[in-house]
Amino acid sequence: MSHNPWFLVSVQVLDGIASGIFTVLVVIIVADLTQGTGRFNLAQGAINTMIGIGAAISNLASGFLVKAAGYKVGFITLGVIAAIGLLWLWLKMPETKESQSQDTTKTEHN
């Protein structure tokens, strides 16, 4: 989209920052959800496997879509899939903070 080296470097820097934040947040969320279960490594491996499969499939699927219908359709399709994922996360991700604070107050009173 651009041959300007400053633009390309700035985009790559922002991509690296976002990737670092995403990587750390995934580990924190998995640790929070699997606390006390002994399944941290299993969950972390499953999530990383799904991220890899999703990255491969999204490139393949968007390549076919772009070739068949153009960039706009490919971008919109992947955007809709991401929005569905965000909605699913919003509705299905359990809140663990409340249960931890209740556990803390129970042990403090005992």
C-alpha positions in Angstrom: 0.0 0.0 0.0 3.0 2.3 0.5 6.6 2.5 -0.4 7.4 5.1 2.3 9.9 3.5 4.7 8.8 5.6 7.7 5.2 4.4 7.3 6.2 0.8 6.9 8.4 0.8 9.9 5.8 2.6 12.1 3.2 0.0 11.0 5.6 -2.8 11.9 6.4 -1.2 15.3 2.7 -0.9 16.1 2.1 -4.5 15.0 4.9 -5.7 17.3 3.5 -3.8 20.2 0.0 -5.2 19.6 1.4 -8.7 19.3 3.4 -8.4 22.5 0.3 -7.2 24.4 -1.8 -9.9 22.9 0.7 -12.6 23.9 0.9 -11.4 27.5 -2.9 -11.1 27.8 -3.5 -14.6 26.6 -1.1 -16.0 29.2 -2.8 -13.9 32.0 -6.3 -14.9 31.0 -5.3 -18.6 30.8 -3.6 -18.4 34.2 -6.7 -16.8 35.6 -9.2 -19.3 34.2 -7.1 -22.4 35.0 -6.0 -21.3 38.5 -5.9 -24.3 40.8 -6.8 -26.8 38.1 -3.4 -28.0 37.1 -4.4 -27.5 33.4 -2.5 -24.3 32.6 -0.1 -25.9 30.0 -2.9 -27.9 28.4 -5.1 -24.8 28.0 -2.1 -22.7 26.8 -1.2 -25.3 24.2 -4.8 -25.7 23.0 -5.2 -21.9 22.6 -1.9 -21.5 20.8 -2.9 -24.4 18.5 -6.2 -22.7 17.7 -4.4 -19.4 17.0 -2.1 -21.1 14.6 -4.9 -22.9 12.8 -6.9 -19.7 12.6 -4.0 -17.7 11.2 -3.5 -20.4 8.5 -7.1 -20.7 7.6 -7.8 -17.0 7.6 -4.9 -16.4 5.1 -6.1 -19.3 2.9 -9.8 -18.3 3.0 -9.2 -14.6 2.5 -6.9 -15.4 -0.4 -9.7 -17.3 -2.1 -12.3 -14.6 -1.3 -10.1 -11.8 -2.6 -9.4 -13.7 -5.8 -13.0 -14.5 -6.3 -14.7 -11.3 -5.1 -12.1 -8.6 -4.4 -10.4 -7.1 -1.4 -13.5 -5.5 0.0 -15.4 -8.8 0.4 -12.3 -10.5 2.0 -11.8 -7.7 4.4 -15.5 -7.5 5.4 -15.7 -11.3 5.8 -12.8 -11.4 8.1 -14.1 -8.4 10.0 -17.5 -10.1 10.5 -15.8 -13.2 11.8 -13.7 -11.1 14.2 -16.9 -9.3 15.4 -18.6 -12.7 16.0 -15.5 -13.8 18.0 -15.6 -10.5 20.1 -19.4 -11.0 20.7 -18.8 -14.6 21.8 -16.0 -13.5 24.1 -18.1 -10.7 25.6 -21.0 -13.1 26.3 -19.2 -16.3 27.3 -16.0 -15.2 29.1 -16.6 -15.9 32.8 -15.8 -13.1 35.3 -13.3 -14.5 37.9 -12.7 -11.4 39.9 -15.9 -11.6 41.9 -15.5 -15.2 42.8 -11.9 -14.6 44.0 -13.0 -11.6 46.1 -15.8 -13.8 47.7 -13.2 -16.5 48.4 -10.9 -14.0 50.1 -13.7 -12.6 52.3 -14.7 -16.2 53.3 -11.2 -17.1 54.4 -10.8 -13.8 56.2 -13.9 -14.4 58.3 -13.0 -18.0 59.2 
